[in-house]
Each structure stands twice: as C-alpha cells, then as structure tokens.
Amino acid sequence: MPHVNPEGEQQQYVEKQIEEAREGEYPPHKDIGKAQNGSMVNDMEDLKQLGEDMDEMRTNSEDEKHGMVPDPEQ
C-alpha cells in the first residue's frame, strides 16, 4: 500500500464514510423532536454506532507513527 499523506488519508476516510452512508451502512437520522439535545447518543442503536465509529479511530500513538499530530489534550 503506498504511503498517503495525512490530508490524503483524512480524505479517504471521509469518502469511505460517505460511501457507507449511501449504501445504508448507517441508520437514518432521528427526527429532531425525538433527539435528545446535548447527548452523545439517544438510544441503543446510536450507542452501537458510536462504538463502531470509536473502534475505527486510531490512538494518539498510532497517529504519531503515521506522521500525524494528535489533537491537544481535551
């Protein structure tokens, strides 16, 4: 696999998410009246999706190995 710069890698990640959304990989958005404002998740379906999203994220040390600078400490 050829080396991709961080910007190219981010672009590939975004394009993958867009394609998966088009293919129905992600559940549809909740009606605004049912969404709980200020919450990361509104129900078990949202929690499962958040878990899958988090599994795909790299750790700071993994980002550093790929030449990326991690976000500042929150």
DSSP file (Angstrom, degrees, kcal/mol; ACC not computed):
  #  RESIDUE AA STRUCTURE BP1 BP2  ACC     N-H-->O    O-->H-N    N-H-->O    O-->H-N    TCO  KAPPA ALPHA  PHI   PSI    X-CA   Y-CA   Z-CA
    1    1 A M              0   0    0      0, 0.0     3,-0.1     0, 0.0     2,-0.0   0.000 360.0 360.0 360.0 126.3    0.0    0.0    0.0
    2    2 A P        -     0   0    0      0, 0.0     2,-0.2     0, 0.0     0, 0.0  -0.314 360.0 -97.2 -69.3 151.5    1.6    3.3   -1.0
    3    3 A H        -     0   0    0      1,-0.0     2,-0.4    -2,-0.0     0, 0.0  -0.489  39.8-160.4 -69.2 132.5    2.2    5.9    1.7
    4    4 A V        -     0   0    0     -2,-0.2    -1,-0.0    -3,-0.1     5,-0.0  -0.941  17.6-120.5-115.9 136.1   -0.5    8.5    1.9
    5    5 A N     >  -     0   0    0     -2,-0.4     4,-2.5     1,-0.1     3,-0.3  -0.291  34.7-101.8 -69.5 162.6    0.0   11.9    3.5
    6    6 A P  H  > S+     0   0    0      0, 0.0     4,-2.4     0, 0.0     5,-0.2   0.863 122.5  51.3 -56.2 -38.8   -2.3   12.8    6.5
    7    7 A E  H  > S+     0   0    0      1,-0.2     4,-2.2     2,-0.2     5,-0.1   0.905 111.6  47.4 -65.9 -39.7   -4.6   15.0    4.3
    8    8 A G  H  > S+     0   0    0     -3,-0.3     4,-2.3     2,-0.2    -1,-0.2   0.876 111.1  51.5 -66.8 -37.6   -5.0   12.3    1.8
    9    9 A E  H  X S+     0   0    0     -4,-2.5     4,-2.1     2,-0.2    -2,-0.2   0.907 109.5  49.5 -65.9 -41.7   -5.7    9.7    4.5
   10   10 A Q  H  X S+     0   0    0     -4,-2.4     4,-2.5    -5,-0.2    -2,-0.2   0.917 110.3  51.3 -62.5 -42.7   -8.4   12.0    6.0
   11   11 A Q  H  X S+     0   0    0     -4,-2.2     4,-2.6     1,-0.2    -2,-0.2   0.910 109.3  49.8 -61.6 -42.6   -9.9   12.5    2.6
   12   12 A Q  H  X S+     0   0    0     -4,-2.3     4,-2.2     2,-0.2    -1,-0.2   0.898 110.3  51.1 -62.4 -40.3  -10.0    8.7    2.1
   13   13 A Y  H  X S+     0   0    0     -4,-2.1     4,-2.2     2,-0.2    -2,-0.2   0.925 111.8  46.3 -62.7 -45.7  -11.7    8.2    5.5
   14   14 A V  H  X S+     0   0    0     -4,-2.5     4,-2.4     1,-0.2    -2,-0.2   0.922 111.9  50.6 -64.1 -44.7  -14.4   10.8    4.7
   15   15 A E  H  X S+     0   0    0     -4,-2.6     4,-2.4     1,-0.2    -1,-0.2   0.879 109.3  52.2 -61.8 -37.6  -15.0    9.3    1.3
   16   16 A K  H  X S+     0   0    0     -4,-2.2     4,-2.6     2,-0.2    -1,-0.2   0.920 110.0  48.1 -64.1 -43.9  -15.4    5.9    2.9
   17   17 A Q  H  X S+     0   0    0     -4,-2.2     4,-2.2     2,-0.2    -2,-0.2   0.907 111.5  50.3 -64.0 -40.9  -17.9    7.2    5.4
   18   18 A I  H  X S+     0   0    0     -4,-2.4     4,-2.1     2,-0.2    -2,-0.2   0.929 112.1  47.3 -62.2 -45.2  -19.9    8.9    2.6
   19   19 A E  H  X S+     0   0    0     -4,-2.4     4,-1.8     1,-0.2    -2,-0.2   0.910 111.5  50.3 -63.9 -42.4  -20.0    5.8    0.5
   20   20 A E  H  <>S+     0   0    0     -4,-2.6     5,-3.1     1,-0.2     6,-0.4   0.874 109.5  51.8 -64.4 -36.0  -21.1    3.6    3.5
   21   21 A A  H ><5S+     0   0    0     -4,-2.2     3,-1.2     1,-0.2    -1,-0.2   0.908 108.8  50.7 -65.5 -41.1  -23.8    6.1    4.3
   22   22 A R  H 3<5S+     0   0    0     -4,-2.1    -2,-0.2     1,-0.3    -1,-0.2   0.857 108.3  52.8 -63.2 -34.7  -25.1    5.9    0.7
   23   23 A E  T 3<5S-     0   0    0     -4,-1.8    -1,-0.3    -5,-0.2    -2,-0.2   0.451 122.1-106.7 -82.5   0.4  -25.1    2.1    0.9
   24   24 A G  T < 5S+     0   0    0     -3,-1.2    -3,-0.2    -4,-0.2    -2,-0.1   0.667  77.5 135.7  86.1  16.4  -27.2    2.2    4.0
   25   25 A E      < +     0   0    0     -5,-3.1    -4,-0.2    -6,-0.2    -5,-0.1   0.845  64.7  55.8 -65.1 -33.7  -24.4    1.3    6.5
   26   26 A Y  S    S-     0   0    0     -6,-0.4     3,-0.1    -9,-0.1    -2,-0.0  -0.765  93.4-110.4-102.8 145.1  -25.5    4.0    8.9
   27   27 A P        -     0   0    0      0, 0.0     3,-0.1     0, 0.0    -1,-0.1  -0.330  44.0 -94.5 -67.6 155.5  -29.0    4.3   10.4
   28   28 A P        -     0   0    0      0, 0.0    -7,-0.0     0, 0.0     2,-0.0  -0.252  50.6 -86.4 -66.8 159.8  -31.1    7.3    9.2
   29   29 A H        -     0   0    0      1,-0.1     2,-0.1    -3,-0.1     3,-0.1  -0.307  45.9-110.5 -64.8 149.5  -31.1   10.5   11.3
   30   30 A K        -     0   0    0      1,-0.1     2,-0.1    -3,-0.1    -1,-0.1  -0.474  36.9 -95.3 -77.0 151.3  -33.6   10.7   14.1
   31   31 A D    >>  -     0   0    0     -2,-0.1     3,-1.9     1,-0.1     4,-1.4  -0.469  34.7-122.5 -62.4 137.4  -36.5   13.1   13.9
   32   32 A I  T 34 S+     0   0    0      1,-0.3    -1,-0.1     2,-0.2     5,-0.1   0.797 111.2  59.9 -57.8 -29.8  -35.5   16.4   15.7
   33   33 A G  T 34 S+     0   0    0      1,-0.2    -1,-0.3     3,-0.1    -2,-0.0   0.748 109.9  41.7 -69.9 -22.9  -38.4   16.0   18.0
   34   34 A K  T <4 S+     0   0    0     -3,-1.9    -2,-0.2     2,-0.1    -1,-0.2   0.654  92.2 100.6 -97.5 -19.2  -37.1   12.6   19.3
   35   35 A A  S  < S-     0   0    0     -4,-1.4     2,-0.9     1,-0.1     7,-0.0  -0.398  71.4-132.0 -69.6 142.5  -33.4   13.6   19.5
   36   36 A Q    >   -     0   0    0     -2,-0.1     3,-1.7     3,-0.1    -1,-0.1  -0.845  23.9-134.7 -97.3 106.0  -32.1   14.4   23.0
   37   37 A N  T 3  S+     0   0    0     -2,-0.9     3,-0.1     1,-0.2    -5,-0.0  -0.328  86.3  22.8 -62.1 136.4  -30.2   17.6   22.7
   38   38 A G  T 3  S+     0   0    0      1,-0.3     2,-0.4     2,-0.0    -1,-0.2   0.435  97.3 112.9  88.9  -0.2  -26.8   17.6   24.4
   39   39 A S    <   -     0   0    0     -3,-1.7    -1,-0.3     1,-0.1     3,-0.1  -0.828  62.7-144.3-106.0 144.3  -26.5   13.8   24.5
   40   40 A M  S    S+     0   0    0     -2,-0.4     2,-0.3     1,-0.2    -1,-0.1   0.869  91.3  19.9 -69.3 -35.8  -23.9   11.8   22.5
   41   41 A V        -     0   0    0      1,-0.1    -1,-0.2    -3,-0.1     3,-0.1  -0.962  55.7-164.4-134.8 151.7  -26.4    9.0   22.0
   42   42 A N  S    S-     0   0    0     -2,-0.3     2,-0.3     1,-0.2    -1,-0.1   0.633  74.5  -7.2-106.8 -21.0  -30.2    8.9   22.1
   43   43 A D  S  > S-     0   0    0      1,-0.0     4,-2.1     0, 0.0    -1,-0.2  -0.928  84.5 -77.5-161.4-178.6  -30.7    5.1   22.2
   44   44 A M  H  > S+     0   0    0     -2,-0.3     4,-2.5     1,-0.2     5,-0.2   0.848 124.4  57.5 -62.2 -35.7  -29.0    1.7   22.0
   45   45 A E  H  > S+     0   0    0      1,-0.2     4,-2.0     2,-0.2    -1,-0.2   0.926 108.5  46.1 -60.8 -45.3  -28.8    2.0   18.2
   46   46 A D  H  > S+     0   0    0      1,-0.2     4,-2.6     2,-0.2    -2,-0.2   0.891 111.0  53.6 -63.1 -39.9  -26.9    5.2   18.5
   47   47 A L  H  X S+     0   0    0     -4,-2.1     4,-2.3     2,-0.2    -2,-0.2   0.908 108.4  48.7 -63.3 -42.9  -24.6    3.7   21.2
   48   48 A K  H  X S+     0   0    0     -4,-2.5     4,-2.1     2,-0.2    -1,-0.2   0.911 112.3  48.8 -63.1 -42.1  -23.8    0.7   18.9
   49   49 A Q  H  X S+     0   0    0     -4,-2.0     4,-2.5     2,-0.2    -2,-0.2   0.904 110.0  51.4 -65.4 -40.8  -22.9    3.0   16.0
   50   50 A L  H  X S+     0   0    0     -4,-2.6     4,-2.6     1,-0.2    -1,-0.2   0.907 108.7  52.2 -61.8 -41.5  -20.8    5.2   18.3
   51   51 A G  H  X S+     0   0    0     -4,-2.3     4,-2.1     2,-0.2    -1,-0.2   0.906 109.6  48.4 -60.8 -42.5  -18.9    2.1   19.4
   52   52 A E  H  X S+     0   0    0     -4,-2.1     4,-1.2     2,-0.2    -2,-0.2   0.907 111.9  49.8 -64.5 -41.5  -18.2    1.1   15.8
   53   53 A D  H  X S+     0   0    0     -4,-2.5     4,-0.6     1,-0.2     3,-0.4   0.911 111.0  49.1 -62.6 -42.4  -17.0    4.6   15.0
   54   54 A M  H >< S+     0   0    0     -4,-2.6     3,-0.8     1,-0.2    -1,-0.2   0.863 104.7  59.1 -67.1 -35.5  -14.7    4.6   18.0
   55   55 A D  H 3< S+     0   0    0     -4,-2.1    -1,-0.2     1,-0.2    -2,-0.2   0.834 104.2  52.1 -60.9 -32.2  -13.3    1.2   17.1
   56   56 A E  H 3< S+     0   0    0     -4,-1.2    -1,-0.2    -3,-0.4    -2,-0.2   0.663  91.0  96.6 -79.6 -16.3  -12.2    2.6   13.7
   57   57 A M  S << S-     0   0    0     -3,-0.8     2,-0.2    -4,-0.6    -3,-0.0  -0.475  71.5-130.8 -76.6 144.7  -10.3    5.6   15.3
   58   58 A R        -     0   0    0     -2,-0.2     2,-0.1     1,-0.1    -1,-0.1  -0.582  21.0-112.7 -89.8 157.3   -6.6    5.3   15.9
   59   59 A T     >  -     0   0    0     -2,-0.2     4,-2.4     1,-0.1     5,-0.2  -0.344  33.2-102.4 -78.4 167.9   -4.9    6.2   19.2
   60   60 A N  H  > S+     0   0    0      1,-0.2     4,-2.5     2,-0.2     5,-0.2   0.907 123.9  51.2 -58.1 -42.9   -2.6    9.2   19.6
   61   61 A S  H  > S+     0   0    0      1,-0.2     4,-1.8     2,-0.2    -1,-0.2   0.872 109.4  50.4 -66.0 -35.4    0.5    6.9   19.4
   62   62 A E  H  > S+     0   0    0      2,-0.2     4,-1.0     1,-0.2    -1,-0.2   0.898 110.1  50.5 -67.2 -39.3   -0.9    5.3   16.2
   63   63 A D  H ><>S+     0   0    0     -4,-2.4     5,-2.6     1,-0.2     3,-0.7   0.922 108.2  52.5 -61.8 -43.6   -1.4    8.7   14.7
   64   64 A E  H ><5S+     0   0    0     -4,-2.5     3,-1.7     1,-0.3    -1,-0.2   0.879 104.5  55.9 -61.3 -38.1    2.2    9.7   15.6
   65   65 A K  H 3<5S+     0   0    0     -4,-1.8    -1,-0.3     1,-0.3    -2,-0.2   0.787 106.8  51.3 -63.5 -26.7    3.5    6.6   13.9
   66   66 A H  T <<5S-     0   0    0     -4,-1.0    -1,-0.3    -3,-0.7    -2,-0.2   0.251 125.2-103.2 -94.2  11.6    1.7    7.8   10.7
   67   67 A G  T < 5S+     0   0    0     -3,-1.7     2,-0.3     1,-0.3    -3,-0.2   0.654  79.5 131.0  80.0  15.7    3.2   11.2   10.9
   68   68 A M      < -     0   0    0     -5,-2.6    -1,-0.3    -6,-0.2    -2,-0.1  -0.706  56.3-128.6-101.8 154.9    0.2   12.9   12.3
   69   69 A V        -     0   0    0     -2,-0.3    -9,-0.0    -3,-0.1    -5,-0.0  -0.902  28.7-128.3-101.5 122.0    0.0   15.3   15.3
   70   70 A P        -     0   0    0      0, 0.0     3,-0.1     0, 0.0   -11,-0.0  -0.238  33.2 -88.7 -67.0 158.6   -2.7   14.2   17.8
   71   71 A D        -     0   0    0      1,-0.1     3,-0.1     3,-0.0   -11,-0.0  -0.246  54.4 -92.8 -58.1 151.1   -5.3   16.7   19.0
   72   72 A P        -     0   0    0      0, 0.0    -1,-0.1     0, 0.0     2,-0.0  -0.272  58.1 -77.0 -62.9 158.2   -4.3   18.7   22.1
   73   73 A E              0   0    0      1,-0.2     0, 0.0    -3,-0.1     0, 0.0  -0.327 360.0 360.0 -58.2 133.0   -5.4   17.3   25.4
   74   74 A Q              0   0    0     -3,-0.1    -1,-0.2    -2,-0.0    -3,-0.0   0.456 360.0 360.0 -83.0 360.0   -9.1   18.0   25.9
